[in-house]
């Protein structure tokens, strides 16, 4: 059996760690192209100035226009060439980070500096590309993961707490999706090489190009630790972030959201939770919810779909309630859903290339629709109480 595991070359996390950014730049040369939204760059300007002075390096700023699009990627690549930059820095949230990955193309040394812990994307070798208007374009996979992932926990602690909680929602799915993928012997993203995607193909992959690979024991162990740490430190980390303070619990959850979940999803696999997230995006009401918020509800749906033990299901629901993650459709902006809307969500979640087919049993649109409605009722009653006619 062919297995694969992929990870960044180096992961560094600590308070005021941005002051050491220049050290990593100097290991590749004298200058770096900074890809960051101007507001994110301004937030950490003092640290960027200090690290340039301390290590004698130059950070070339080229304000990110906000969309990870082919045009923006090409523009930034030219800026890097014109300034003879030795490496690329992606600083900020998901789109700036993904743009930096695309500009580097898996060839130029890449330093990822998240300013929020809202998703597990920073460690991965993939990126989502959009059109200039913000519509989905394609997935890109690169030859290697980032060279360095550098986390300044002081910066994360001073970001809005909702981002941290959303990251916990994304991380919440990691163990359950890895468990499902492992049980079904499904392939994982760690086995995909550069250029592997082809949206015209039924499974979304270029025929004859992609060696397939299963998950490793290491990925399963990281996924288990991811879930255990969420339960142990999630609420304490939220409290610390509310106070803009770095505590051991916050440090643990930042590592969980970014490193454990990132390595877990890429080398352990995705399953129903993320596919149901994708299906939910057809509902306009969900567009104001963060990725991790919808994934949290998708995780509850996956547990219902696989008929997980009640103890496990309610452990997840109780965790979501404790940290403020969604547990029902109302929590992600859907006050009501018609039968047609429900089927549209389920159908999108079940398209051939979706990760839901990594579940260890046959999947039908009807079964997914039923799981979503049942999960919504279970989560609603846990949070708001029963609203049926017999109780009023």
C-alpha positions in Angstrom: 0.0 0.0 0.0 1.4 3.4 -1.0 1.1 6.0 1.8 2.1 9.7 1.9 2.7 12.4 4.4 3.5 16.1 3.6 4.5 19.0 5.8 6.3 22.4 5.8 10.1 22.3 6.1 9.9 24.3 9.4 7.2 25.5 11.7 8.0 28.1 14.3 5.5 29.6 16.9 6.0 32.1 19.7 5.3 35.5 21.1 6.7 38.4 19.0 8.2 35.8 16.6 7.8 38.3 13.7 10.9 40.0 15.1 12.8 36.9 13.8 11.3 37.0 10.3 14.5 38.6 9.0 16.5 35.6 10.1 14.6 33.3 7.8 14.7 35.9 4.9 18.5 36.0 5.4 18.8 32.2 5.0 17.5 32.6 1.4 19.1 35.9 0.5 18.8 39.6 1.1 15.3 40.5 0.0 11.7 39.2 0.2 8.5 40.1 -1.6 5.7 40.7 0.9 2.2 39.7 -0.2 -0.2 41.2 2.3 -3.3 43.3 2.5 -2.2 46.9 3.4 -4.2 46.7 6.7 -2.5 43.5 7.8 0.9 44.9 6.9 0.2 48.1 8.8 -0.8 46.2 11.9 2.6 44.6 12.1 4.7 47.4 10.5 6.8 48.1 13.6 7.9 44.5 13.8 8.6 44.3 10.1 10.7 47.5 10.3 12.5 46.1 13.4 13.4 42.7 11.8 14.7 44.3 8.6 17.0 46.5 10.6 18.1 43.7 12.9 19.0 41.2 10.2 20.0 43.6 7.4 17.3 42.5 4.9 14.8 44.2 2.7 11.1 43.5 2.5 9.6 44.7 -0.7 6.0 45.7 -0.2 3.5 45.2 -3.0 0.0 45.6 -1.5 -2.2 42.6 -2.2 -5.4 43.6 -4.0 -7.5 41.1 -2.2 -8.2 38.3 -4.7 -6.1 35.2 -5.3 -6.6 35.4 -9.1 -4.5 34.6 -12.1 -4.0 38.2 -12.9 -2.9 39.2 -9.4 -0.5 36.2 -9.3 1.1 37.2 -12.6 1.4 40.9 -11.4 3.1 39.9 -8.2 5.4 37.5 -9.9 6.6 40.3 -12.1 7.1 42.6 -9.0 9.3 39.9 -7.5 11.4 39.5 -10.6 11.8 43.3 -11.0 13.1 43.6 -7.5 15.2 40.4 -7.6 13.5 39.0 -4.5 15.1 35.9 -3.0 11.9 34.6 -1.3 8.2 35.2 -0.9 6.3 36.1 2.3 2.5 35.5 2.5 1.2 37.5 5.5 -2.4 37.8 6.6 -5.4 35.6 6.0 -6.2 32.8 3.6 -6.3 34.6 0.3 -3.0 36.5 0.8 -1.4 33.2 1.9 -2.8 31.3 -1.1 -1.6 34.0 -3.5 1.9 33.8 -2.0 1.9 30.0 -2.6 0.9 30.6 -6.3 3.5 33.3 -6.8 6.2 31.0 -5.3 4.9 28.1 -7.5 6.6 25.6 -5.2 10.0 26.8 -6.5 10.9 30.1 -4.8 11.4 29.8 -1.0 8.1 30.6 0.7 7.5 32.0 4.2 3.9 31.9 5.5 3.0 34.3 8.3 -0.7 34.0 9.4 -2.1 36.9 11.3 -5.2 34.9 12.3 -5.7 31.3 13.2 -9.0 30.9 11.4 -8.1 27.9 9.1 -5.6 25.2 8.6 -4.5 26.4 5.2 -1.0 27.8 6.1 0.8 24.5 6.2 -0.6 23.0 3.0 0.8 22.7 -0.5 -2.4 23.7 -2.1 -4.3 27.0 -2.9 -7.7 28.0 -4.1 -7.7 30.4 -7.1 -10.6 32.7 -7.9 -11.5 35.0 -10.8 -10.9 38.7 -10.5 -14.6 39.0 -9.6 -14.2 36.5 -6.7 -15.8 33.4 -8.3 -14.2 30.0 -7.8 -11.7 29.2 -10.6 -9.5 26.2 -9.6 -7.4 24.3 -7.1 -3.6 24.5 -7.4 -1.3 21.9 -6.0 2.5 22.6 -5.7 5.6 20.5 -5.7 6.3 21.2 -2.0 4.9 22.7 1.1 5.9 26.2 2.4 9.6 26.5 3.5 8.7 28.2 6.8 5.4 28.7 8.7 6.0 31.5 11.2 3.4 32.2 13.9 3.5 35.3 16.1 1.1 34.3 18.8 0.9 37.9 20.1 -0.5 39.0 16.7 -3.0 36.1 16.8 -4.1 37.0 20.4 -4.9 40.6 19.3 -7.1 39.5 16.3 -10.9 39.2 16.8 -11.7 36.0 18.8 -14.2 34.9 16.2 -11.3 34.0 13.9 -9.8 31.7 16.5 -13.1 30.1 17.2 -13.7 29.6 13.5 -10.3 27.9 13.3 -11.4 25.5 16.1 -14.5 24.7 13.9 -12.2 23.8 11.0 -10.0 21.8 13.3 -13.0 20.0 14.9 -13.6 18.0 11.7 -10.0 16.8 11.4 -10.2 13.7 13.6 -13.6 12.5 12.3 -12.7 13.0 8.6 -9.3 11.4 9.0 -11.0 8.5 10.8 -13.5 8.0 8.0 -10.8 8.3 5.3 -8.6 5.8 7.1 -11.5 3.3 7.5 -12.4 3.5 3.8 -8.7 3.4 2.6 -9.4 6.6 0.5 -6.6 8.6 -1.0 -5.3 11.8 0.6 -4.1 15.1 -0.7 -0.5 14.4 0.3 -0.2 12.1 -2.7 -1.1 14.8 -5.3 1.7 16.4 -7.3 1.8 19.8 -8.9 -0.9 20.3 -11.6 -3.0 17.4 -10.4 -6.4 19.1 -10.7 -8.6 18.9 -13.8 -12.1 20.1 -13.2 -13.3 18.5 -16.4 -12.6 15.0 -15.1 -15.3 13.1 -13.1 -13.0 12.8 -10.1 -11.4 16.3 -10.5 -7.9 14.9 -11.3 -5.9 14.7 -14.5 -6.0 11.1 -15.9 -2.8 9.2 -15.7 -0.9 11.9 -13.9 -1.6 11.4 -10.2 0.0 8.7 -8.1 -2.5 7.9 -5.3 -1.6 7.5 -1.7 -3.3 6.6 1.6 -2.9 8.2 5.0 -0.2 7.3 7.5 -0.3 6.4 11.1 1.4 9.7 11.9 -1.6 11.6 10.3 -4.1 9.6 12.4 -2.1 10.3 15.6 -2.0 14.0 14.8 -5.7 14.1 14.1 -6.5 12.4 17.4 -4.3 14.9 19.3 -6.0 17.7 17.4 -9.4 16.7 18.8 -8.1 16.0 22.3 -6.5 19.4 22.5 -9.7 21.2 21.3 -11.6 19.6 24.1 -9.0 20.3 26.8 -8.0 23.9 25.9 -10.6 25.3 23.5 -12.7 27.3 26.0 -9.6 28.5 27.9 -8.0 29.7 24.7 -11.2 31.6 23.7 -11.1 33.4 27.1 -7.5 34.3 26.6 -8.1 35.7 23.1 -11.1 37.7 24.5 -8.5 39.4 26.8 -5.9 39.7 24.0 -3.5 37.6 26.1 -1.2 34.7 25.2 -1.6 31.8 27.6 -0.5 28.1 27.3 -4.0 27.2 26.3 -4.0 29.8 23.5 -0.6 28.6 22.3 -1.9 25.0 22.2 -5.0 26.0 20.3 -3.1 28.1 17.7 -0.9 25.0 17.1 -4.0 22.9 16.9 -5.8 25.1 14.4 -2.8 25.6 12.2 -0.4 22.8 12.5 -2.3 19.7 13.8 -5.3 20.4 11.7 -3.3 21.4 8.6 -1.2 18.3 8.7 -4.2 16.2 9.6 -6.4 17.3 6.7 -3.8 17.1 4.1 -2.2 13.8 5.1 -5.2 12.3 6.8 -7.9 13.2 4.4 -11.3 15.0 4.2 -14.7 13.4 4.2 -18.3 14.4 4.7 -17.9 17.5 7.0 -16.1 19.6 4.3 -18.3 18.3 1.5 -21.4 19.3 3.4 -19.7 22.7 4.1 -19.4 23.1 0.3 -23.0 22.1 -0.2 -24.2 24.7 2.3 -22.6 27.5 0.3 -25.5 27.3 -2.2 -27.7 28.9 0.6 -27.3 32.7 0.5 -27.9 32.9 4.2 -24.6 31.1 4.9 -22.4 33.6 3.1 -21.8 35.6 6.2 -20.5 32.6 8.2 -16.8 31.8 8.2 -15.5 28.6 6.7 -14.8 26.9 10.1 -18.2 27.8 11.4 -19.9 26.0 8.6 -17.5 23.1 8.9 -18.4 22.7 12.6 -22.1 22.1 11.6 -20.9 19.9 8.8 -19.0 17.8 11.4 -22.3 17.3 13.3 -24.0 16.3 10.1 -21.2 13.8 9.4 -21.6 12.2 12.8 -25.4 11.8 12.2 -24.7 10.4 8.7 -22.5 7.7 10.1 -24.7 7.1 13.1 -21.9 7.9 15.6 -22.6 7.0 19.3 -24.8 9.5 21.1 -22.0 10.1 23.6 -19.6 11.2 20.9 -22.2 13.3 19.0 -23.2 15.2 22.2 -19.6 15.6 23.2 -19.0 17.5 19.9 -22.2 19.5 20.3 -21.3 20.5 23.9 -17.9 21.6 22.7 -19.5 23.8 20.0 -21.8 25.3 22.5 -19.0 26.0 25.0 -16.8 27.9 22.5 -19.6 29.5 20.4 -19.6 27.4 17.2 -22.8 26.7 15.2 -24.8 23.6 16.0 -27.8 24.1 13.7 -28.8 25.8 10.4 -30.1 28.9 12.3 -26.6 29.5 13.6 -25.2 29.8 10.1 -27.9 32.2 8.9 -30.5 29.7 7.6 -33.8 30.3 9.5 -35.8 28.0 7.2 -35.0 25.6 4.4 -37.3 24.3 1.7 -37.2 20.7 0.4 -35.7 22.0 -2.9 -33.0 23.9 -1.1 -32.2 21.0 1.1 -31.8 18.7 -2.0 -29.6 21.3 -3.7 -27.3 21.4 -0.7 -27.1 17.6 -0.6 -26.6 17.3 -4.3 -23.7 19.7 -4.3 -22.1 17.9 -1.3 -22.4 14.6 -3.3 -20.9 15.6 -6.7 -18.4 13.0 -7.9 -15.2 14.9 -7.0 -16.3 15.7 -3.4 -14.6 14.4 -0.3 -17.9 12.9 1.0 -17.1 9.7 -1.0 -14.3 9.0 1.4 -16.9 7.9 3.9 -16.6 4.1 4.5 -20.1 3.3 3.1 -22.1 4.2 0.0 -23.4 7.8 -0.1 -26.7 8.9 -1.5 -28.1 12.4 -1.9 -31.2 11.4 0.1 -29.1 10.1 3.0 -27.1 13.3 3.2 -30.3 15.4 3.1 -31.7 13.4 5.9 -28.6 13.7 8.0 -28.5 17.5 7.6 -32.1 17.9 8.7 -31.7 15.5 11.6 -28.4 17.2 12.7 -30.2 20.6 12.5 -33.0 19.3 14.8 -30.6 17.7 17.3 -28.4 20.8 17.4 -31.3 23.2 17.6 -32.9 21.4 20.5 -29.5 21.2 22.4 -29.1 25.0 22.1 -32.6 26.4 22.0 -34.8 23.7 23.4 -37.6 21.9 21.6 -39.9 24.1 19.5 -42.5 21.4 18.4 -46.2 22.0 18.9 -46.5 19.4 21.7 -44.0 21.4 23.9 -45.9 24.7 23.7 
